[in-house]
């Protein structure tokens, strides 16, 4: 937990640039044996190959290109590849935030979906809401009336907090886990649930937490105790005018090789380490410099589009060179 690979390259210039990726995946042990690495046409398959092995590969080969070009006009070129991104970087978030504050630019190399050749100026903030209900156990057949059913109270709470999402403001609140009881013939004294929360702005965390806590004040079963928890696990990356300018620059670079680059400002649900890197407000931070991919975090076979390798290498290498030169 929290281990990271860090490399620093000292150059002759004054601008400090950071490249960011992660080496962990969401797959359980044994997945690689069932879904091994293979190439079929212009697709390379394998668990984690897009998210985010492609980002690691892009960084390594970009460094190789810069070395081959004998380019070192940056002040410092820093690489950070962490190992716990998929669980919201609990061991490395402070490291990434601190290192981000030391740089003028952060280019994060998460993948982008096959249907969009794009980079992202915004990502979602991620939170977690929890409910713990304490009731009273009793024999389900002999004297159930003496019990206080924690599952029923939890069900009540889930139903009355099931409409907290706000599509207009990009707030998503979804219950995803629940558990209660441990024996069939016992009224359950404990039940728990967890929700996944997504926001576009830091200020939205406070709004959704308040609405959640206000709702759970209304209880159904007397003598039960409801504990509500809320954790802000990952801050959102918000759009800035500086990141918009950099996005425009990236589009011009892409156009040099006859390609069109889309810019995503929606922060449409995914959260990444780019937000931690940008938290100080100093670096211009842009996401999704990895390869075009599909199937990450799903039961489908994950792959990357090999036709995206050369364009993406060109984009990131040129952007580093121009950022270092102050263009």
Steps between C-alpha positions, in 0.01 A plus 500: 500500500631839401821392330602714206771527237646849473760622249645849458687626197691827540515721193642833385176700515278652768158339460405197707280232343348190662374183331252285692373142463416199717604135495217334695187350340157390619538131413525209741788255504461240227341732242813510285495121464141515378544807280868505395673771302444461127492706183221472246528739208534854632391405853717385789307318774575440868371585849596857583660562160304823452449600863774578555780295350462709185576812705816344640607396149431845353717661768790257453504540122458877520811509718679290239398741225619803697831328562537406132429864408755611763234731643552626856373857492273442800607592852389168647302221336345288775328164458263363767347153459304393806361166613167572671306726263210259456414529870522883497874517576479495882875447533619739228250785477705730727814413307335577166348823632835617640689415184236660280551829683867495396417505127353739244344221293354156574415264216307200629497191279172321562338341191211635298213306344514378141205713393676821607850608401525756778671643802315606815513827693270376777448183701251407769544526871422173678336458836356218707182509708433231759211391720529281808176401670498351850183316598422223748516126439218261591377155401329536163243229582443519876501873581587717196308790653776542757751568226576815304572401141811679376444382142154656480629828637790490253256435214300804609813713503611378157162577346484851643852584383470341156425827315793713614667505157485835321560457126493875433801555727676173425445354847460120509396315816451124463467227762727214395557272802279376784518231764287390793444208733693176530244234601168418330290468816629808685366855466812687381654748741748646248475612136738711291510663157744704291438744216727629224489880468630706206522880472641752253589775747659491843215712637251231392638262763361720777160532331448128442625405846253740662207365296598144588527566874175697506310212341612230743360691796162346415490149648235232452560255788516636856797405717734450206814709469616626160858615444570695181853542368642701212856493366655720233736253334613684187468866410379598152724651234333823396546688174714815501573756230862384501398138438270617219793682339713188528219293349488736203876464460465120505236517225736700279779247555267212412389682186863499383464126433154532350301395805216663691515513880188545715506680834287360783396747770213295645674305778259225402546255787858380511735621771880500463823601670515808279269672748742441789785635288299814422374556855749776583370709211850549359549250214308509175359146505356301213384138496472208254830493311493119503399278209155448355344208684186305579364261761677623811321432829266260322452130435582552133851445370701818545702622205690795354488623142856468368427763235497757781861433604682729257253794520501494879878481521527795264245700699658451841859542379424823313295638786785443745745668264279805445412530870867486591579773246224726629291486185 
